[in-house]
Amino acid sequence: MQTPRVLILAALIGAAYAVAQPDSPLMPPQHYETCSSENKFCIVSDPREGTTVFHVSGDGTYSEEWSLPNWHRDLHVSNDGIVVIGYPGLNLLSIPDATPNSTILRFWRNGKEIREVPLSEIIRGKKLVRTVSHYSWGSTRGFNKDGDFEVATADDRVVMFDGSSGDLVGERPKAE
């Protein structure tokens, strides 16, 4: 009787597909805007024009503070104008780039990079989650109410970095 074999094979293929976690292609570069939680600073990133950080005055007037020459997919800005640029592949790290020294976060202040955060400060050991063609390392969450930048890791933690320096300041279990 072939029916049980077919069902078992179908179940195994379905389970393998679920475990492999297929990757979805990233959206093509497009115009992107985001502001700090209190709308004191905003970032505009455009594939043709690059990335610009604006200070927003009390009357809502934007004044350009500084800019970067390139478009960025994962951007966050604090209420004091600190910018964090996340990994360009978002949560997916290409397999050849998956080294402890891979830069995952870049902290910027007043147009100058103040710190690069390597994968080794975010993920301990080899706790990356393998997908079909990448590793999932985690995802950026943004600045919390204390001004620290939060990252949710693939190994179920939240890692926090000082917003003004980019230094690692702590971690906690990820609350679902």
HUMORA-V77398 format. One record per helix or strand of 3 or more residues. SS is the DSSP state (alpha for helix, beta for strand). FROM is the first residue (numbers start at 1). TO is the last residue. If there is no record, write none. Layout:
BEGIN
ss	from	to
SS	FROM	TO
SS	FROM	TO
END
This chain:
BEGIN
ss	from	to
alpha	3	20
beta	32	35
beta	41	46
beta	50	56
beta	62	68
beta	75	77
beta	83	86
beta	92	94
alpha	95	97
beta	103	109
beta	112	118
alpha	119	121
beta	134	136
beta	138	143
beta	148	153
beta	157	162
beta	168	173
END
